[in-house]
Amino acid sequence: MVEKSPDAFRTISEAAEELDVPQHVLRFWETRFTQIKPMKRAGGRRYYRPADVELLQGIRSLLYKEGYTIRGVQKILKEDGATYVAGVGRGEIEPRKRDGEMATAPPPGTAKAAPRVGKAGAKAVAAPVAAPPEPAKVINRLSDTHADMLRSALRDLGDARKILDPTLPR
C-alpha cells in the first residue's frame, strides 16, 4: 500500500484504520460532535481533512484513554474548542483531568468486574450484615440570609409557575 502524504484527505476506511476504530464509530461521532465535518462527495462518500483526523484523534484520546464520556468531550469542545482537542490528539496538550464524580473513578479498563450472580434456584449464602451507616455530618451550612434568599426565590418561582400554567389554582 502506498503511504499517503500527511496533507492528503482520508477516506472513512483510511481514517478508521489510522484511528484504530470501526467506521461506524466515526459515523456515530459525526452525530454527536458537530465539529466533525468531513467533505461528502457524490454518493455520500466521506473524505476527512488532516484537521478532521487530528480532531478525531483528540476525541478518541479523551474517550478511550482519559475516560471521558461523550457529554464530557462535548463540554470540553464547547469550553476549550476543537483546536484544544486536536492538540490533545497530536500529543501537544496534556488533557485536563476529569472533574466531579468521574475524577475518583478508576481509569478506563481497570475497574473490578461485577460479582457474578448465581443460577436460579441455587442456594443463597447469607451475606454478613453490615452496621448501618453513620448519619452524614453537615459540613457547610447556608447562612440564614442565604436560606431566606433561596426561600424567596422558590416562592417567586412558584408564583411564576402559577401565572404560566393556567391549570394550576391561583
CNS distance restraints for C-alpha pairs under 8 A (distance, minus, plus):
assign (resid   4 and name CA) (resid   8 and name CA) 6.30 0.50 0.50
assign (resid   6 and name CA) (resid  50 and name CA) 6.97 0.50 0.50
assign (resid   7 and name CA) (resid  49 and name CA) 7.69 0.50 0.50
assign (resid   7 and name CA) (resid  50 and name CA) 5.96 0.50 0.50
assign (resid   8 and name CA) (resid  49 and name CA) 7.15 0.50 0.50
assign (resid   8 and name CA) (resid  50 and name CA) 6.93 0.50 0.50
assign (resid   9 and name CA) (resid  47 and name CA) 5.85 0.50 0.50
assign (resid   9 and name CA) (resid  48 and name CA) 5.36 0.50 0.50
assign (resid   9 and name CA) (resid  49 and name CA) 4.82 0.50 0.50
assign (resid   9 and name CA) (resid  50 and name CA) 6.36 0.50 0.50
assign (resid  10 and name CA) (resid  14 and name CA) 5.56 0.50 0.50
assign (resid  10 and name CA) (resid  15 and name CA) 5.70 0.50 0.50
assign (resid  10 and name CA) (resid  47 and name CA) 5.36 0.50 0.50
assign (resid  10 and name CA) (resid  48 and name CA) 4.93 0.50 0.50
assign (resid  10 and name CA) (resid  49 and name CA) 6.59 0.50 0.50
assign (resid  10 and name CA) (resid  50 and name CA) 7.69 0.50 0.50
assign (resid  11 and name CA) (resid  15 and name CA) 6.11 0.50 0.50
assign (resid  11 and name CA) (resid  45 and name CA) 7.73 0.50 0.50
assign (resid  11 and name CA) (resid  46 and name CA) 5.93 0.50 0.50
assign (resid  11 and name CA) (resid  47 and name CA) 4.78 0.50 0.50
assign (resid  11 and name CA) (resid  48 and name CA) 6.22 0.50 0.50
assign (resid  12 and name CA) (resid  16 and name CA) 5.91 0.50 0.50
assign (resid  12 and name CA) (resid  23 and name CA) 6.36 0.50 0.50
assign (resid  12 and name CA) (resid  26 and name CA) 7.71 0.50 0.50
assign (resid  12 and name CA) (resid  46 and name CA) 5.95 0.50 0.50
assign (resid  12 and name CA) (resid  47 and name CA) 6.54 0.50 0.50
assign (resid  12 and name CA) (resid  48 and name CA) 7.06 0.50 0.50
assign (resid  13 and name CA) (resid  17 and name CA) 6.09 0.50 0.50
assign (resid  13 and name CA) (resid  23 and name CA) 6.33 0.50 0.50
assign (resid  14 and name CA) (resid  18 and name CA) 6.09 0.50 0.50
assign (resid  15 and name CA) (resid  19 and name CA) 6.08 0.50 0.50
assign (resid  15 and name CA) (resid  48 and name CA) 7.17 0.50 0.50
assign (resid  15 and name CA) (resid  53 and name CA) 6.70 0.50 0.50
assign (resid  16 and name CA) (resid  20 and name CA) 5.71 0.50 0.50
assign (resid  16 and name CA) (resid  21 and name CA) 5.17 0.50 0.50
assign (resid  16 and name CA) (resid  22 and name CA) 5.70 0.50 0.50
assign (resid  16 and name CA) (resid  23 and name CA) 5.40 0.50 0.50
assign (resid  16 and name CA) (resid  26 and name CA) 7.07 0.50 0.50
assign (resid  17 and name CA) (resid  21 and name CA) 6.60 0.50 0.50
assign (resid  17 and name CA) (resid  22 and name CA) 7.62 0.50 0.50
assign (resid  19 and name CA) (resid  56 and name CA) 7.71 0.50 0.50
assign (resid  19 and name CA) (resid  57 and name CA) 6.46 0.50 0.50
assign (resid  19 and name CA) (resid  60 and name CA) 7.71 0.50 0.50
assign (resid  21 and name CA) (resid  25 and name CA) 6.51 0.50 0.50
assign (resid  21 and name CA) (resid  26 and name CA) 7.55 0.50 0.50
assign (resid  22 and name CA) (resid  26 and name CA) 7.07 0.50 0.50
assign (resid  23 and name CA) (resid  27 and name CA) 6.51 0.50 0.50
assign (resid  24 and name CA) (resid  28 and name CA) 6.07 0.50 0.50
assign (resid  25 and name CA) (resid  29 and name CA) 6.05 0.50 0.50
assign (resid  26 and name CA) (resid  30 and name CA) 6.30 0.50 0.50
assign (resid  27 and name CA) (resid  31 and name CA) 6.86 0.50 0.50
assign (resid  28 and name CA) (resid  32 and name CA) 6.66 0.50 0.50
assign (resid  29 and name CA) (resid  33 and name CA) 5.78 0.50 0.50
assign (resid  29 and name CA) (resid  36 and name CA) 7.67 0.50 0.50
assign (resid  30 and name CA) (resid  34 and name CA) 6.40 0.50 0.50
assign (resid  30 and name CA) (resid  35 and name CA) 7.92 0.50 0.50
assign (resid  30 and name CA) (resid  36 and name CA) 5.55 0.50 0.50
assign (resid  30 and name CA) (resid  37 and name CA) 7.19 0.50 0.50
assign (resid  32 and name CA) (resid  70 and name CA) 7.55 0.50 0.50
assign (resid  32 and name CA) (resid  74 and name CA) 7.96 0.50 0.50
assign (resid  33 and name CA) (resid  74 and name CA) 6.75 0.50 0.50
assign (resid  35 and name CA) (resid  82 and name CA) 6.99 0.50 0.50
assign (resid  36 and name CA) (resid  52 and name CA) 6.30 0.50 0.50
assign (resid  36 and name CA) (resid  55 and name CA) 7.53 0.50 0.50
assign (resid  36 and name CA) (resid  56 and name CA) 7.64 0.50 0.50
assign (resid  37 and name CA) (resid  48 and name CA) 7.89 0.50 0.50
assign (resid  37 and name CA) (resid  52 and name CA) 7.20 0.50 0.50
assign (resid  38 and name CA) (resid  46 and name CA) 5.86 0.50 0.50
assign (resid  38 and name CA) (resid  47 and name CA) 5.46 0.50 0.50
assign (resid  38 and name CA) (resid  48 and name CA) 4.76 0.50 0.50
assign (resid  38 and name CA) (resid  49 and name CA) 6.79 0.50 0.50
assign (resid  38 and name CA) (resid  52 and name CA) 6.85 0.50 0.50
assign (resid  39 and name CA) (resid  46 and name CA) 5.65 0.50 0.50
assign (resid  39 and name CA) (resid  47 and name CA) 5.06 0.50 0.50
assign (resid  39 and name CA) (resid  48 and name CA) 6.41 0.50 0.50
assign (resid  39 and name CA) (resid  49 and name CA) 7.78 0.50 0.50
assign (resid  40 and name CA) (resid  44 and name CA) 5.30 0.50 0.50
assign (resid  40 and name CA) (resid  45 and name CA) 5.36 0.50 0.50
assign (resid  40 and name CA) (resid  46 and name CA) 4.61 0.50 0.50
assign (resid  40 and name CA) (resid  47 and name CA) 6.24 0.50 0.50
assign (resid  41 and name CA) (resid  45 and name CA) 5.23 0.50 0.50
assign (resid  41 and name CA) (resid  46 and name CA) 6.54 0.50 0.50
assign (resid  41 and name CA) (resid  47 and name CA) 7.74 0.50 0.50
assign (resid  48 and name CA) (resid  52 and name CA) 5.63 0.50 0.50
assign (resid  48 and name CA) (resid  53 and name CA) 6.42 0.50 0.50
assign (resid  49 and name CA) (resid  53 and name CA) 6.48 0.50 0.50
assign (resid  50 and name CA) (resid  54 and name CA) 6.30 0.50 0.50
assign (resid  51 and name CA) (resid  55 and name CA) 6.20 0.50 0.50
assign (resid  51 and name CA) (resid  86 and name CA) 7.61 0.50 0.50
assign (resid  52 and name CA) (resid  56 and name CA) 6.14 0.50 0.50
assign (resid  53 and name CA) (resid  57 and name CA) 6.10 0.50 0.50
assign (resid  54 and name CA) (resid  58 and name CA) 6.34 0.50 0.50
assign (resid  54 and name CA) (resid  86 and name CA) 4.99 0.50 0.50
assign (resid  54 and name CA) (resid  87 and name CA) 7.68 0.50 0.50
assign (resid  54 and name CA) (resid  89 and name CA) 5.76 0.50 0.50
assign (resid  54 and name CA) (resid  90 and name CA) 6.53 0.50 0.50
assign (resid  55 and name CA) (resid  59 and name CA) 6.25 0.50 0.50
assign (resid  55 and name CA) (resid  82 and name CA) 6.56 0.50 0.50
assign (resid  55 and name CA) (resid  83 and name CA) 7.63 0.50 0.50
assign (resid  55 and name CA) (resid  85 and name CA) 6.05 0.50 0.50
assign (resid  55 and name CA) (resid  86 and name CA) 4.21 0.50 0.50
assign (resid  55 and name CA) (resid  87 and name CA) 7.97 0.50 0.50
assign (resid  55 and name CA) (resid  89 and name CA) 6.53 0.50 0.50
assign (resid  56 and name CA) (resid  60 and name CA) 5.98 0.50 0.50
assign (resid  56 and name CA) (resid  86 and name CA) 7.38 0.50 0.50
assign (resid  56 and name CA) (resid  89 and name CA) 7.38 0.50 0.50
assign (resid  57 and name CA) (resid  61 and name CA) 6.06 0.50 0.50
assign (resid  57 and name CA) (resid  86 and name CA) 6.87 0.50 0.50
assign (resid  57 and name CA) (resid  88 and name CA) 7.87 0.50 0.50
assign (resid  57 and name CA) (resid  89 and name CA) 4.46 0.50 0.50
assign (resid  57 and name CA) (resid  90 and name CA) 7.30 0.50 0.50
assign (resid  58 and name CA) (resid  62 and name CA) 6.16 0.50 0.50
assign (resid  58 and name CA) (resid  85 and name CA) 4.89 0.50 0.50
assign (resid  58 and name CA) (resid  86 and name CA) 4.97 0.50 0.50
assign (resid  58 and name CA) (resid  87 and name CA) 6.95 0.50 0.50
assign (resid  58 and name CA) (resid  88 and name CA) 5.07 0.50 0.50
assign (resid  58 and name CA) (resid  89 and name CA) 3.45 0.50 0.50
assign (resid  58 and name CA) (resid  90 and name CA) 7.18 0.50 0.50
assign (resid  59 and name CA) (resid  63 and name CA) 6.08 0.50 0.50
assign (resid  59 and name CA) (resid  73 and name CA) 6.90 0.50 0.50
assign (resid  59 and name CA) (resid  85 and name CA) 6.61 0.50 0.50
assign (resid  59 and name CA) (resid  86 and name CA) 7.83 0.50 0.50
assign (resid  59 and name CA) (resid  89 and name CA) 7.18 0.50 0.50
assign (resid  60 and name CA) (resid  64 and name CA) 5.72 0.50 0.50
assign (resid  60 and name CA) (resid  65 and name CA) 7.57 0.50 0.50
assign (resid  60 and name CA) (resid  89 and name CA) 7.68 0.50 0.50
assign (resid  61 and name CA) (resid  65 and name CA) 5.03 0.50 0.50
assign (resid  61 and name CA) (resid  66 and name CA) 6.43 0.50 0.50
assign (resid  61 and name CA) (resid  88 and name CA) 7.37 0.50 0.50
assign (resid  61 and name CA) (resid  89 and name CA) 6.30 0.50 0.50
assign (resid  62 and name CA) (resid  66 and name CA) 4.82 0.50 0.50
assign (resid  62 and name CA) (resid  67 and name CA) 6.30 0.50 0.50
assign (resid  62 and name CA) (resid  68 and name CA) 5.63 0.50 0.50
assign (resid  62 and name CA) (resid  73 and name CA) 6.80 0.50 0.50
assign (resid  62 and name CA) (resid  95 and name CA) 7.57 0.50 0.50
assign (resid  63 and name CA) (resid  67 and name CA) 5.14 0.50 0.50
assign (resid  63 and name CA) (resid  68 and name CA) 4.77 0.50 0.50
assign (resid  63 and name CA) (resid  69 and name CA) 6.10 0.50 0.50
assign (resid  63 and name CA) (resid  70 and name CA) 7.04 0.50 0.50
assign (resid  63 and name CA) (resid  73 and name CA) 7.29 0.50 0.50
assign (resid  64 and name CA) (resid  68 and name CA) 7.45 0.50 0.50
assign (resid  64 and name CA) (resid 108 and name CA) 7.21 0.50 0.50
assign (resid  65 and name CA) (resid 108 and name CA) 7.02 0.50 0.50
assign (resid  66 and name CA) (resid  95 and name CA) 7.94 0.50 0.50
assign (resid  66 and name CA) (resid  97 and name CA) 7.98 0.50 0.50
assign (resid  66 and name CA) (resid  98 and name CA) 7.93 0.50 0.50
assign (resid  66 and name CA) (resid 107 and name CA) 7.19 0.50 0.50
assign (resid  66 and name CA) (resid 108 and name CA) 7.34 0.50 0.50
assign (resid  67 and name CA) (resid 107 and name CA) 6.41 0.50 0.50
assign (resid  67 and name CA) (resid 108 and name CA) 5.42 0.50 0.50
assign (resid  68 and name CA) (resid  72 and name CA) 5.48 0.50 0.50
assign (resid  68 and name CA) (resid  73 and name CA) 6.28 0.50 0.50
assign (resid  68 and name CA) (resid  98 and name CA) 7.11 0.50 0.50
assign (resid  69 and name CA) (resid  73 and name CA) 6.32 0.50 0.50
assign (resid  70 and name CA) (resid  74 and name CA) 6.15 0.50 0.50
assign (resid  71 and name CA) (resid  75 and name CA) 6.19 0.50 0.50
assign (resid  72 and name CA) (resid  76 and name CA) 6.37 0.50 0.50
assign (resid  73 and name CA) (resid  77 and name CA) 6.12 0.50 0.50
assign (resid  74 and name CA) (resid  78 and name CA) 6.13 0.50 0.50
assign (resid  75 and name CA) (resid  79 and name CA) 6.05 0.50 0.50
assign (resid  76 and name CA) (resid  80 and name CA) 5.46 0.50 0.50
assign (resid  76 and name CA) (resid  81 and name CA) 6.89 0.50 0.50
assign (resid  76 and name CA) (resid  85 and name CA) 7.72 0.50 0.50
assign (resid  77 and name CA) (resid  81 and name CA) 4.45 0.50 0.50
assign (resid  77 and name CA) (resid  82 and name CA) 5.60 0.50 0.50
assign (resid  77 and name CA) (resid  84 and name CA) 7.79 0.50 0.50
assign (resid  77 and name CA) (resid  85 and name CA) 6.82 0.50 0.50
assign (resid  80 and name CA) (resid  84 and name CA) 5.91 0.50 0.50
assign (resid  80 and name CA) (resid  85 and name CA) 7.69 0.50 0.50
assign (resid  81 and name CA) (resid  85 and name CA) 6.75 0.50 0.50
assign (resid  82 and name CA) (resid  86 and name CA) 5.99 0.50 0.50
assign (resid  83 and name CA) (resid  87 and name CA) 6.08 0.50 0.50
assign (resid  84 and name CA) (resid  88 and name CA) 6.39 0.50 0.50
assign (resid  84 and name CA) (resid  93 and name CA) 7.29 0.50 0.50
assign (resid  85 and name CA) (resid  89 and name CA) 6.34 0.50 0.50
assign (resid  86 and name CA) (resid  90 and name CA) 6.27 0.50 0.50
assign (resid  87 and name CA) (resid  91 and name CA) 6.15 0.50 0.50
assign (resid  87 and name CA) (resid  92 and name CA) 5.18 0.50 0.50
assign (resid  87 and name CA) (resid  93 and name CA) 5.27 0.50 0.50
assign (resid  88 and name CA) (resid  92 and name CA) 5.91 0.50 0.50
assign (resid  88 and name CA) (resid  93 and name CA) 4.72 0.50 0.50
assign (resid  88 and name CA) (resid  94 and name CA) 6.26 0.50 0.50
assign (resid  88 and name CA) (resid  95 and name CA) 6.06 0.50 0.50
assign (resid  97 and name CA) (resid 103 and name CA) 7.12 0.50 0.50
assign (resid  98 and name CA) (resid 102 and name CA) 6.03 0.50 0.50
assign (resid  98 and name CA) (resid 103 and name CA) 4.89 0.50 0.50
assign (resid  99 and name CA) (resid 103 and name CA) 5.00 0.50 0.50
assign (resid 100 and name CA) (resid 104 and name CA) 7.81 0.50 0.50
assign (resid 101 and name CA) (resid 105 and name CA) 7.04 0.50 0.50
assign (resid 106 and name CA) (resid 110 and name CA) 6.21 0.50 0.50
assign (resid 106 and name CA) (resid 111 and name CA) 5.89 0.50 0.50
assign (resid 107 and name CA) (resid 111 and name CA) 7.36 0.50 0.50
assign (resid 118 and name CA) (resid 122 and name CA) 6.40 0.50 0.50
assign (resid 142 and name CA) (resid 146 and name CA) 5.94 0.50 0.50
assign (resid 142 and name CA) (resid 147 and name CA) 5.93 0.50 0.50
assign (resid 143 and name CA) (resid 147 and name CA) 6.16 0.50 0.50
assign (resid 144 and name CA) (resid 148 and name CA) 6.09 0.50 0.50
assign (resid 145 and name CA) (resid 149 and name CA) 6.25 0.50 0.50
assign (resid 146 and name CA) (resid 150 and name CA) 6.20 0.50 0.50
assign (resid 147 and name CA) (resid 151 and name CA) 6.22 0.50 0.50
assign (resid 148 and name CA) (resid 152 and name CA) 6.13 0.50 0.50
assign (resid 149 and name CA) (resid 153 and name CA) 6.17 0.50 0.50
assign (resid 150 and name CA) (resid 154 and name CA) 6.15 0.50 0.50
assign (resid 151 and name CA) (resid 155 and name CA) 6.26 0.50 0.50
assign (resid 152 and name CA) (resid 156 and name CA) 6.23 0.50 0.50
assign (resid 153 and name CA) (resid 157 and name CA) 6.17 0.50 0.50
assign (resid 154 and name CA) (resid 158 and name CA) 6.13 0.50 0.50
assign (resid 155 and name CA) (resid 159 and name CA) 6.18 0.50 0.50
assign (resid 156 and name CA) (resid 160 and name CA) 6.13 0.50 0.50
assign (resid 157 and name CA) (resid 161 and name CA) 6.06 0.50 0.50
assign (resid 158 and name CA) (resid 162 and name CA) 6.32 0.50 0.50
assign (resid 159 and name CA) (resid 163 and name CA) 6.39 0.50 0.50
assign (resid 160 and name CA) (resid 164 and name CA) 6.14 0.50 0.50
assign (resid 161 and name CA) (resid 165 and name CA) 5.80 0.50 0.50
assign (resid 162 and name CA) (resid 166 and name CA) 6.77 0.50 0.50
assign (resid 162 and name CA) (resid 168 and name CA) 5.78 0.50 0.50
assign (resid 162 and name CA) (resid 169 and name CA) 7.14 0.50 0.50
assign (resid 162 and name CA) (resid 170 and name CA) 6.25 0.50 0.50
assign (resid 163 and name CA) (resid 170 and name CA) 7.91 0.50 0.50
